[in-house]
Amino acid sequence: MGRIGYGYGSEWQLLRMLGRHRNDFNDFIKKILLEREIITDSKLDIEWLDFCYKRAKDEELSGNDILMRKELSKKHPKVLCKSKWDSVGVIDNKLLLIEAKGRLREFVKENKAKAGKKSLDEYKSLLEKIHIEYQIDSNEYMQAWVRDAYQMGNRIAMHFYLMTLGIESYLVYVFFLNDWTFNYFNESYCSNKDSVKNEDIWVDAMYKKLSQLGFDSEEKVNSIIKKMLFVFPNCDDQNTAI
């Protein structure tokens, strides 16, 4: 999703929110932060970190960029360092790690971890610590964390790792509703059914993905959900962007 283009719905819409509707987008996220008592001052603002320049294809922020910003020069797990983030915000010295999705297929489809044996073993060692924290059976669910539900597992792993370093962070899932870019700009790439119409569809997909990772009870789900924020911007061409 690193290349800017009309055919990349979640990136296009996230750029639209951050560039053209930033105040509304910030206020919407801040409202959730205030309701959750993650922040207490409504006058605080979100600082969005700039991407790295790379010709026409700007580089998404990587896990390494995030860690280096905190001046953490120690050796970090390579899988986390190479992970890419759609955006990263900072408010009250808390990190907001953004993962944006514009269509259901973009969220459901997964790619396995791309790493050599040494890096993968290092990553699995971190995952085992996460499994102990959340009472997940590594023998049963490790495959899902490195393959079948890798991306969400990687996001949770990054949050956990930052926590071990004393850095407060939150995973912010931006689930777009009625993403028109796929249908309008690139009809051959996506069909109408990929445009999600209501929040319940995203929430259901989220719970299914968590179940794949071994969060298979209400207690386990609640333990990880409190580390996450969910935002559902409406992309319709009306005054309902947020």
Summary of the structure (lengths in Angstrom):
residues: 242
radius of gyration: 17.6
end to end distance: 22.4
largest distance: 50.7
contacts: 712
relative contact order: 0.16
helix: 48%
strand: 14%
